[in-house]
Amino acid sequence: MSRSTLGIVMNGVTGRMGYRQHLVRSILALREQGGLALPDGTVLWPEPVLVGRNADKLEALAAKHGLSRWTTDLDAALADPANQIYFDAQLTPLREAAVKKAIAAGKHIYVEKPTASSLTGAQELARLADAAGVKHGVVQDKLFLPGLLKLKRLVDGGFFGRILSVRGEFGYWVFEGDWQEAQRPSWNYRAEDGGGIVLDMFPHWQYVLEHIVAPVRSVYAHAATHIPERVDELGKPYQATADDAAYGVFELEGGIVAQINSSWAVRVNREELVEFQVDGTHGSAVAGLRECRFQSRAGTPKPVWNPDIPNTVPFREQWQTVPDNGDFDNGFKIQWELFLKHVALSAPGTPFAHDLWAGAKGVQLAELGLLSAAEGRRVEVPELGRGA
Ligand SMILES: NC(=O)c1ccc[n+]([C@@H]2O[C@H](COP(=O)([O-])OP(=O)(O)OC[C@H]3O[C@@H](n4cnc5c(N)ncnc54)[C@H](O)[C@@H]3O)[C@@H](O)[C@H]2O)c1
């Protein structure tokens, strides 16, 4: 068995996503399982170099996980030929410049979403990466959630008949930071730092809808800043200049209507932090992060409106659960495995299903969602070609 080492420059690993999901749950988990086995018996061994601004934090992080490679010098990490992949989970506005440097250094690119702050910027990154002949990918983790994999299984099996509509509810209460510490970083609530729930969540809804139901053809969004003042990590009050809730209506190909509420100012009264209900002529399903419940046409009750008596129908109990029928790994890790295999095995020029062109579509939907919200009108979503 031969072992092939892949050096990965990981920028932004002190952050929530970079640390927990990408370093610990993906790259370190891959190392704990002995690397990633390829069909020919070779084992890919990911060798991260932790990059960031704060040497003390990086050193502590590396020591905690038995890693030796860390640096505050991104250029030096990119200049090292042992490093073949650049990964970016920095806060969004910093991504474009760093990715451009990495492309210029000939590295394969894997990045968090949104890939850039504007559609123009996102397309430029995809174009530059193609021109340099490097492979590229964007995180689209929600596709690999157990609940959404089960939902996709129902779609692929023809369960729904003709799909009519999708209703999504995402969100939870994010504390303001005064009497309880906020559980999200303060930049999320400042537009000038790349914050806002439209820019954060619409890229996710774009690929979830396109891959599982149908591509988005138009958007109407109402964005709001429900909590205008918050308190930051240092205990200092600041103005929330970005939207913290977005109420979106998306028209999908085939006339399907998707309506998705995203909010950091809502209290959870559902089974999971995100839930999508899909209604079709032959059945309906509600998918969350892990579970998916369904009700078929034959099992559909016939409720009668009568507020004069207490409800007699246990509606929630009339749904069945989609079985696991297998094991589910962490979604971020699954996608890392796909990308590493793409880097190791696919011929130059082979597109990756979740590449920077796909990432640009997410940025496009966020941009058009914000335009819709600003102008109070429905906006068409033009199809984006590769190389557009
Ligand atoms: N896929 C997902 O579900 C998901 C979820 C949340 C966030 N994200 C994306 O991941 C990226 C990081 O988000 P996060 O929630 O981990 O943020 P975070 O604030 O926890 O981490 C940000 C990282 O960027 C680094 N950084 C570099 N320069 C900085 C600066 N000037 N100010 C602040 N931080 C700086 C920080 O050190 C840290 O490592 C964002 O682009 C975000 O859109 C993706």
The ligand as a Gaussian input file, in Angstrom:
#p B3LYP/6-31G(d) Opt

LIG

0 1
 N      -20.815000      26.048000       5.289000
 C      -21.415000      26.571000       6.334000
 O      -22.417000      26.051000       6.823000
 C      -20.905000      27.847000       6.952000
 C      -21.388000      28.234000       8.216000
 C      -20.879000      29.397000       8.796000
 C      -19.937000      30.156000       8.126000
 N      -19.515000      29.767000       6.881000
 C      -18.524000      30.573000       6.139000
 O      -17.242000      30.354000       6.715000
 C      -16.485000      31.557000       6.755000
 C      -16.018000      31.789000       8.182000
 O      -17.140000      31.911000       9.044000
 P      -17.042000      31.594000      10.608000
 O      -18.428000      31.569000      11.112000
 O      -16.171000      30.418000      10.837000
 O      -16.336000      32.932000      11.124000
 P      -15.319000      33.143000      12.348000
 O      -15.409000      34.583000      12.693000
 O      -15.585000      32.145000      13.420000
 O      -13.898000      32.822000      11.712000
 C      -13.280000      33.703000      10.813000
 C      -11.860000      33.273000      10.537000
 O      -11.258000      34.277000       9.723000
 C      -10.073000      34.750000      10.364000
 N       -9.846000      36.165000      10.115000
 C       -8.878000      36.633000       9.299000
 N       -8.879000      37.978000       9.297000
 C       -9.880000      38.373000      10.114000
 C      -10.379000      39.638000      10.510000
 N       -9.864000      40.770000      10.038000
 N      -11.420000      39.661000      11.352000
 C      -11.995000      38.517000      11.819000
 N      -11.557000      37.287000      11.476000
 C      -10.506000      37.209000      10.633000
 C      -10.300000      34.470000      11.844000
 O       -9.065000      34.411000      12.507000
 C      -11.020000      33.140000      11.801000
 O      -10.075000      32.091000      11.630000
 C      -17.410000      32.648000       6.207000
 O      -17.092000      32.911000       4.878000
 C      -18.795000      32.052000       6.277000
 O      -19.653000      32.499000       5.245000
 C      -19.981000      28.626000       6.307000

